[in-house]
Amino acid sequence: MVQVNRKEVSLYKEAKAGLSSLIKQTGQVFAGLILMLILTRGNPPGWIVASSFFIGIAFVAWSENKRTTKRIGSADLSGADLSDETNETKLDEKWHKVWEIVNQPEANRNLSGANLSGANLSSANLRSADLRSANLSNANLITANLSNANLSNANLSGADLSSAELLATNLTNADLSNAKVRNACFRDNLGIPESLKSNLIARGAIFEDFPQVPTPV
């Protein structure tokens, strides 16, 4: 079976969407020019031609900006199911949406309730992300930045949080059972009782605001 590179699929879809939008905008500009010729009976003054040219350019730029803003700015994956699937194309579309969220300004990262089980989010910047009740079981979060994120009621069982940053992260009622936390950095966290801190430290986590014990080799 021919394997399709996910990045190539995403680039193809983006190029296809851009071309379709350009064709539509060109048609609208052309229709405007036809209307201008009709109204001026085929002999438009020079200033009208020049004005129409600049208005057409401005219209295309405005339309493209609106298209990209709508595509990215409205990317809200709260409640979305983004767990592994066998269909490569569908999986690529879902991970592409995840990375749109990751690249959003901090205030717009809404992944509350999303199913990210098994997701590869290694080194992802999820600072201040809304991950309430998200399913991150067995997810790869190695070196991910989860500082100031809201992970209350999130399922992190079996997740790999090695060397991740969780400074001021809300972990109220979060499930950290069997999570790999070696060198994961915690500080000023909500929802972590002292007994759990000791357990995480014994598993290799680093709490900057808690006395450390030697990490087992």
Secondary structure, DSSP 8 states (H G I E B T S, - for coil): -----HHHHHHHHHHHHHHHHHHHHHHHHHHHHHHHHHHTTT---HHHHHHHHHHHHHHHHHHHHHHHHHHHHT---TT-B----S-HHHHHHHHHHHHHHHTS-GGG-B-TT-B-TT-B-TT-B-TT-B-TT-B-TT-B-TT-B-TT-B-TT-B-TT-B-TT-EEET-B-TT-B-TT-B-TT-EEES-BS--HHHHHHHHHTT-EETTS-------
